[in-house]
Structures are given as structure tokens and as C-alpha cells.
Amino acid sequence: HLGPVLPALGYGEAQVRELERTLAAAAQHGVEAVAVGTPIDLASIVRIPVPHTRVRYELRLADDAVLDEILEPVLAPLPH
């Protein structure tokens, strides 16, 4: 229900500048707002050209689920 999501993959200078370029391009193509779900105040290091707000989230595992087991297929090393 969220639509396109843009991950911030790092906060090095080059990555921050690339994120700014991406956000600027998104704004030019109709993005109206940004929900910032990073653990840092992203707007303090990146210019966000549209209205934005920080959001929080919480993970609650159902039943006896174990996060390591759930993520294992995703985090397992790729075959050589």
C-alpha cells in the first residue's frame, strides 16, 4: 500500500549526494512527500525537496518465530 520505496544504503558523501539526486528526480516526477524511516535524522544531512516526516516502526514476531530463521534464506551466502 506504500508504493515505491527508496532505500538509503549508506551515509558516505557519495551516497548522500546520490540520494539527494534521486530525491530531486523523484520530486520532479510527482513524488509529493517522503516518509523517512532511517535511524538517523536524514534531513540533517540530505536535502529533501518535498514535505517529509520521520516515522518509527517496531518489529514484533508472531508466535515462536525466530528472526535469524526467518532471514536465513535472504542472508545466506550466494552459491559460487
C-alpha positions in Angstrom: 0.0 0.0 0.0 3.1 2.3 0.2 4.1 2.3 -3.4 7.7 2.7 -4.4 10.3 2.6 -1.6 13.8 4.1 -1.9 16.4 2.5 0.5 19.2 4.6 1.9 22.1 2.3 1.7 24.8 4.3 3.4 25.7 7.8 4.6 29.1 8.4 3.0 29.4 11.6 1.0 28.9 10.0 -2.4 25.9 8.0 -1.2 24.3 11.1 0.3 24.8 13.1 -2.9 23.3 10.3 -4.9 20.3 10.1 -2.6 19.8 13.8 -3.0 19.9 13.5 -6.8 17.4 10.6 -6.6 15.1 12.6 -4.3 15.2 15.6 -6.6 14.4 13.5 -9.6 11.5 11.8 -7.8 10.1 15.3 -6.9 10.3 16.3 -10.5 8.3 13.2 -11.4 5.4 13.8 -9.0 6.6 12.5 -5.6 4.6 14.6 -3.1 6.1 13.6 0.2 8.7 11.3 1.9 8.4 9.2 5.0 11.9 8.8 6.5 12.3 5.5 8.3 16.0 5.6 9.0 17.5 5.5 12.5 19.2 8.9 11.9 17.7 12.4 11.2 18.2 12.0 7.4 17.0 15.6 6.7 20.0 16.9 8.7 22.4 15.5 6.0 20.3 15.3 2.9 18.2 17.9 1.2 14.7 16.5 0.8 12.9 18.8 -1.7 9.3 17.7 -0.7 7.5 17.7 2.6 8.8 14.9 4.8 8.5 13.3 8.2 10.3 10.8 10.3 8.5 7.6 11.0 9.1 4.9 13.5 8.5 1.2 13.3 8.6 -1.8 15.6 9.1 -5.4 14.8 7.0 -8.0 16.6 7.5 -11.6 15.7 4.4 -13.8 15.6 4.2 -16.9 17.8 7.6 -18.5 18.4 9.2 -17.1 15.3 13.0 -16.6 15.3 14.3 -13.7 13.3 17.5 -15.5 12.3 15.5 -18.3 10.9 13.1 -16.0 9.0 16.0 -14.1 7.5 18.2 -17.1 6.7 17.1 -17.5 3.1 17.8 -13.8 2.4 21.1 -13.6 4.3 22.6 -16.9 3.3 25.7 -16.6 1.1 25.1 -16.9 -2.6 26.3 -20.1 -4.2 29.7 -19.8 -6.1 
